[in-house]
Amino acid sequence: MLTGYWSIDAFLIANLILCLGVSVVFGYQQYTGGGALDDTSSKHSSKE
């Protein structure tokens, strides 16, 4: 592996996957012009 310690390698790989996942979701929200906060606020306002 990378460092020789499986626990450290698993931690680094998990961090990379997490960062990539957050970047993809953030980029998708910016590309679509909407966000989680905007979607939830619009849904709540429409139900009321």
WOWO-V337415 format. One record per residue. N is the residue number from 1. RES is the residue in one small letter. PHI is phi in whole degrees, -180 to 180 (* if undefined). Layout:
# WOWO-V337415
n/res/phi
N/RES/PHI
N/RES/PHI
This chain:
# WOWO-V337415
n/res/phi
1/m/*
2/l/-82
3/t/-109
4/g/101
5/y/-105
6/w/-65
7/s/-69
8/i/-69
9/d/-63
10/a/-63
11/f/-65
12/l/-65
13/i/-65
14/a/-63
15/n/-65
16/l/-64
17/i/-64
18/l/-63
19/c/-63
20/l/-64
21/g/-63
22/v/-64
23/s/-64
24/v/-66
25/v/-65
26/f/-63
27/g/-64
28/y/-66
29/q/-66
30/q/-67
31/y/-69
32/t/-81
33/g/80
34/g/-128
35/g/-142
36/a/-64
37/l/-66
38/d/-65
39/d/-66
40/t/-69
41/s/-66
42/s/-70
43/k/-68
44/h/-67
45/s/-68
46/s/-74
47/k/-73
48/e/-74
